[in-house]
């Protein structure tokens, strides 16, 4: 079964831009959970958009990639900047 690694973005004037990295079997369902306040504790109280996703054949591959993306500050900074532009001009 296919698994996905994803990066979510959220922009808030008071709290500033944030990114969140996770993995899932169903991207749409997972994003809906995050936006309903039923996702990870750190994502509650914000509106999230999908910034980036990768597809993997196994959960193990997705989980491994998630671990690496969580530590890739340069990529997350680029995605956060892109999210800010979208929130201000889209």
C-alpha positions as CSV (number, residue, x, y, z in Angstrom):
1,X,0.0,0.0,0.0
2,X,1.3,3.4,-0.9
3,X,2.4,5.8,1.8
4,X,3.0,9.5,1.7
5,X,5.3,12.0,3.4
6,X,3.9,15.5,3.5
7,X,4.7,19.0,4.6
8,X,1.9,21.3,5.7
9,X,2.1,25.1,5.9
10,X,0.2,27.6,8.0
11,X,0.5,31.3,8.2
12,X,-0.8,33.3,11.1
13,X,-0.2,37.0,11.7
14,X,0.1,36.5,15.5
15,X,2.0,33.2,15.6
16,X,3.9,33.5,12.3
17,X,4.4,30.9,9.6
18,X,4.8,27.2,10.6
19,X,5.5,23.9,8.8
20,X,4.6,20.4,9.9
21,X,6.0,17.2,8.5
22,X,4.2,13.9,8.8
23,X,3.4,10.6,7.0
24,X,0.1,9.0,6.1
25,X,-1.7,6.5,3.9
26,X,-4.4,9.0,2.9
27,X,-3.3,12.6,2.3
28,X,-6.8,14.1,1.9
29,X,-8.1,12.4,5.1
30,X,-5.0,13.4,7.1
31,X,-5.2,17.1,6.0
32,X,-8.9,17.2,6.9
33,X,-8.0,15.8,10.4
34,X,-5.3,18.4,10.9
35,X,-7.8,21.2,9.9
36,X,-10.5,19.8,12.2
37,X,-8.2,20.0,15.2
38,X,-7.9,16.2,15.4
39,X,-4.4,15.8,14.0
40,X,-1.2,16.1,15.9
41,X,-1.3,18.3,19.0
42,X,1.2,20.8,17.5
43,X,-1.1,21.4,14.5
44,X,-4.3,22.4,16.4
45,X,-5.8,25.8,16.2
46,X,-4.4,26.6,12.7
47,X,-5.5,26.3,9.2
48,X,-3.2,24.1,7.1
49,X,-2.5,23.7,3.4
50,X,-0.5,21.0,1.7
51,X,2.8,22.4,0.6
52,X,4.7,19.3,-0.5
53,X,4.2,15.5,-0.7
54,X,6.2,12.5,-1.8
55,X,4.8,9.0,-2.5
56,X,6.5,5.8,-1.3
57,X,5.7,2.1,-1.8
58,X,6.1,1.2,1.9
59,X,5.4,2.8,5.3
60,X,9.0,2.2,6.3
61,X,10.3,4.3,3.4
62,X,7.8,7.1,4.2
63,X,8.7,7.1,7.9
64,X,12.4,7.2,7.1
65,X,11.9,10.1,4.7
66,X,9.8,11.9,7.3
67,X,12.6,11.7,9.8
68,X,15.0,13.3,7.2
69,X,12.6,16.0,6.2
70,X,11.9,17.0,9.8
71,X,15.6,17.8,10.0
72,X,15.9,19.5,6.7
73,X,15.6,23.1,7.9
74,X,16.6,24.6,4.5
75,X,13.7,22.9,2.7
76,X,11.2,23.8,5.4
77,X,12.4,27.4,5.3
78,X,11.8,27.5,1.6
79,X,8.4,26.0,1.9
80,X,7.4,28.3,4.7
81,X,8.5,31.3,2.6
82,X,6.4,30.0,-0.3
83,X,3.4,29.5,2.0
84,X,3.8,33.1,3.2
85,X,3.7,34.4,-0.3
86,X,0.6,32.4,-1.1
87,X,-1.2,33.6,2.0
88,X,-0.5,37.2,1.2
89,X,-1.1,37.2,-2.5
90,X,-3.3,34.2,-3.4
